[in-house]
């Protein structure tokens, strides 16, 4: 039960980070776009996800492990799309944010590295192969 709650928490963390990032880029009340602020939020979310996944225990069922991997993989793919958005398609015409794009790319790489960490962490415990 604990691991199910932790998987739901991984989803909520990534969803909240994406929501606040999207609000900074697309839903500003003054009509401007703030992709740098959104990239900082996304970076903080990816670092928090990495630290959170680092502290997970080894007693995780195989299906929950793959659910967590899919959640984090989708989070990193969204980060890659946001990278391209900051370079080519921001809502304010003519606005290009290469620094925000680089931060989104770094955030995606951090999320992808946590996926590999989850895979390695699961394989290091041979007792879980029987479940």
Buried (B, 14 or more C-beta within 10 A) or exposed (E): EEBEEBBEEBBEBBEEBBEBBBBBBBEBEEEEBBBBBBBBBBBBBBBEBBEBBEEBEEEBEEEBBEBBBEBBBBBBEBBBEBBEBBBEEBBBEEEEBEEBBBBBBBBBBBBBBBBEBBEEBBEEEEEBEEE
